Amino acid sequence: MVPPSSLLNPVFDLTTLSFIFVFLLFSLFSLVFIFYFRLKTRNSDHLREFSSLWTIRTLLVSFITLWALTETLRLPVLFFRRYPFIFSFFSPLTLIQQSNLCKIHVVLSLGLFEPGFFATLLFLVNVSVRKRNPTDTFATAFSIVSACCIPILVFQVLFVFFPTTFNHFGLPESLSRSFVLVSDGTGGNIALCTYPLFSSISFGAFGIVYVLSFLLSCWRLISLVINKGLRLRIYTLALAVLLTLPIQIVFLVISVLWNPDDTVFQGLALLVFLCMLSCAVVGVGILVIRPIFDALAVASIEASWCSRRNGHDLLPPSADVAEKPGVLG
């Protein structure tokens, strides 16, 4: 039995797992919606260019889905030990395996999937303010996302998997510590995941550069948009990113002040997760779900117009409805 400092800790685990499960369903719906739209508009000349972004939207949803799955890596060890009667079919993990799960979680979450999601989101926003060639959109996006992710991924790997490189400088252990060993109450130890301060700082540096770039892109986009509905979507997306990302970074940095078996740390870890989750839901909703709904509405009007034209009714749809949707709808 793990001796938690509070009975609230299992609640944090269950809450996180519940949110992950719901979000995975949301991600699955988003992916199915993207592929449905792709098949629906393959024969539509009016929406062919818009449909060319389906690969970028798939990449966006894939990054955040993998991030949600990665978040489970920091939960199972503690969770299975608390409830062995439920998960008795799992083989006990060794301390090395437990610590490796914590390291993998930090590297993948802060070094790859979160930066990849944010870079893809920024690319979709930037596509809205310039003309694009559908044939090279994915190649360009992949190159930009790779350029954003590779540096921070390399830093995370160095900080997490090779901490002895920095210990020679006499730096505190907390700077590169990705797990803490605590007693499991039976004479043994268990590895609990934590966020290394080095990893949080490097992600924070990425966040500062990203926030400035995102703010500039949104400013350029707002200067081109005159539709009030689209302006509201841009403001909502900007508010979600510009609030949740800095708050997440602050929570990551200050979490180093507590041990991972403390209730305060568990609460901070849940807040870090919810910040990213809320940003992901808003981003996918505004850049994936809503634009596809709008595009399908335009496709329906286009099909109705073609039907009336074939019936010798040449009255076109109104210009404000038939206008070609953009990245934001």
N, C-alpha and C positions, 0 to 999 in steps of 0.2 A: 504493500500500500504506500502510495506517495503522500507524504505529509504536507499538503498545501497550506499556505498561510491563511487561506480563506476558502469557504465552501463555494465562493463565486467562481473560482478557476474552472471547474467543470462546465459552468454555465457559459463561460467565454468560449470554450472548445465547441460546445454544442451549437452556440449561436453562429460561430464562424462556419462550421460545417453546413448549417442550414442555409446560410447566405450563399455559400459555394454551390450547393445543390440547386438552389433557385436560379442562380446566375448561369449555371451550365445549361439549364433548360432554356433560359433566355438566349444564350449564345447559339444553341442548337436551332432555335426558331429563327434567329438572324441568318444563320448559314443556309437553312432551307429556303428562307425568303429570298436571299441573294440568288441562289441557283434557280429558283422558280422564276424570278424576274428575268434572269439571263435567258432561259428557255422561252419565256413568254414574248420577249422582244427581239428574238434573233431575226425575224422577218420584217421588223419595223425599221424603215429607213429614218423615220422621225426620231427614234430613240436609240439608234445604233451607237452613236458617239457616247451618249450617257451610259449605255450598257457596257461600254468598254472598260469602265472603272470597276467592274465586278471583281476583278482579281485583287485590286487594292482594298476593296471593302472586305473581301475574304481574308486578306492578310491582316487587316485591322482586327477583325473578330477572332482570328486564329491566335494572334498574340495575346489578347486578353483572356481567351479561353485557357491557353496554356499557363498563363499567370495564375488563374484561379486553381487549376490543378496543382500547380507548384506550391500554392499556399497550404495544401494538405500535408506537405512534407514536414512542416514544423509542428503538426498536431499529432500524428499517429502514435509516436512513442509514448508520450504522456497519456494520451487518450486510451490506448490499449492497456496500459498498466493500471489505469484507474478502474477499467471495466473488463477484467479478464474473463468474466463469465460470459460476456457477449462475444468477445473476439478470441476465444480460446483456440480457434483453428489456426491462428497466426503463430508462427514460430517466434520465440523471443529473439529480439535483435541484440547483437553484441554492442558494446559501447562504441567500438569503431564504426559499426554500421550506423548507429544512432548519430554519431558526430558527423559522419559523411552526409547523412540526410540533411543535417542542418547546414553544412557547407554548400551542398548542391542547391538548397533552397535560396540562400543568400545570393549566390552567383547567378542563378537563372532568373530570380525575381528582380533584383536590383541591377543586374548586369546585362540582361537580354530582353526579357519579355516586357517589362515596364518601359524601358527606353524604346524598344521596338514599337510598342503601341503608340507612345507619344510621337515618335518620329513619323509613323504612318498617318496619324491624325493630322499632324502639321502639313504633311504632303497633300492630303485631301483638301485642306483649307487653302493652301497655296495654288492648287489646281484651279480653284474657283476664280482666281484673279488673272489668269493668263490662258491663252489658247494652247491647246495640247494636241499632240499627234497620237491617236489611239494606238498606233503600232508600237510605240516605244514607251508608253506610260508605265507598264509594269517594270520594264528594265530600268527606267529612271528611278522609280520608287524604290526598287530593290537596292540600287546603288546608293541612294541617299540614306536609306534605313541602315544599310550595312556600315556606311561611313559613320553614322551616329552611334551605332551599337558596339562596334568592334573595340574602340578605345576604352570605353567604360567596362566592357566585358573583360578585357585584358587586365585592367586595374583590379577588378573584383577577384579574378582568379589569383592574381599575385597576393592581394591582401588576405584572402581567405585560405588558400591552399598552401601558401608559402610564407606564413607569418614570421618564421625565424629570420627571414631576410631583413625584417625591420626591427627585430628584437635586439640586434647588435648595436642599435643606436640608443639603447636604454629607454625605449618608449614603453608606456604602460601596456599591460597585457590586454586591457579592454579595447585598445585600438584595433586589434585584429582577432578578437575572440568571437567565434561564431557559435559557441555552445558552452554550457556550464554544467559540471558534474555535481549532482545533489544526491542526497541519500534517498533511497526508495522505501525506507522504513523496514526493510527486511535484512539489513546488513550489507546490501549492495548499493550500487550507484546507478543513476540514470542521467542521460545527457539531455538537457533542455536547450532548445534553440534560442539564440539571441541575435541582435544585429550588431556587427562590429562597427565601431565608430569610424574607422577608415572607410568602410563600405558606405556608411551613411553620408560621410563628408563628400566622397566622390560622386555619389548619386545627387547630393545637394548641389555640387558644382554643375552637373548636367542640368539640374532643375533650374538653376539661375539663368544659364544660357538659353534654355528652352523657353522659359517664361518670357524673356525679352524678345525672342524670335516669334513666339506665338502672338504676343501683344502687337508686334509690328505687322504681322500678317493679318490679324483681325482688323487693325486700323485701316489697312489698304482695302480690305474686303468691304468694310462698312462704307468707305468713301465711294464705292462703286454701286452699292445696293440702295435702291430707293423704295423697295417693297417693305412695308412695315412688318409683315409676317417674317420675312427673311432676316430683317434686322433683329427681331426678337430672338430668333434662333441663334444668331451670331452672338448676341449678348449673353444668352443662356449658356452657350458652349464656352465662351470666354470666362464667364463667371465661374463655371464648374472647374475649369483648368486652373485659372489664376488663384482660386481659393484652396482647392483640395491639394494641389501639388505642394505649395509651400507649407501647408499645415502638416501634410504627411512627412515632409522632410524634418520639420521641427520635432514631431513625435518620434521619428527614428533617432534623431540625435540625442534627445533627452532620455530615451529608453535605456541608455547605457548606465544611467545612475542607479538602476534597480536590477536585481537578479531576476532571471526569468520565472522563478517560482513565486515571486511576489505578486500580489493582486494588482498593484499599480502597473507593473510591467505587462501583465495579461491585458489590462484595460487599454494600455497604450498600443499594444500589438493589435487589438481589435479595432482601435480607432485608425491605425495605419491602414489596416485592411479595408475598412469602410470608406476611407478617403479615396483610395484607388478604385474601389468598387463603384462608388457614386459617380466618379468622373468617367468610368468606363460605360456605365449605363447611359449617362447623358450623351457621351460621344457617339456611341453606337446608335442611340435613338435618333440623334440629329443628323448624323452623316451616313447612316445606313437605312434605318427603318423608315423614317419620314420621307426622305427623297424617293425611295422606291414606291411608297404609297402614292406620292404625287405623280410619279412617272407612269404608274399603272392607270391612274385616273386619266392622264393625258392620252395614253394608249387606248383606253376605252372610248374616249371622245373621238379620237382619230378613226377608230373602227366604225363608230356610229356615223361619222361624217362620210366615210367611204361608202357605207351602205346606202346612205341617203343619196349620194352622188350617183351611185349605180342605179338608183331609182329615179334619176333625173331631178333630184332635189339638190341644187348646187349651192345652197346657202351654207357657208363655212361656219365653223364654230367661232365663238367670240375670241378675240385676240388675247384677252387676259387669261382665258382658260387654256387655250391651245398653245400658249407660249412654251417653248422648249425648256424643261427643267434643267437646273444646273446641279452642281455637287450637293448643295444644301437644299435642293428642292426647287 
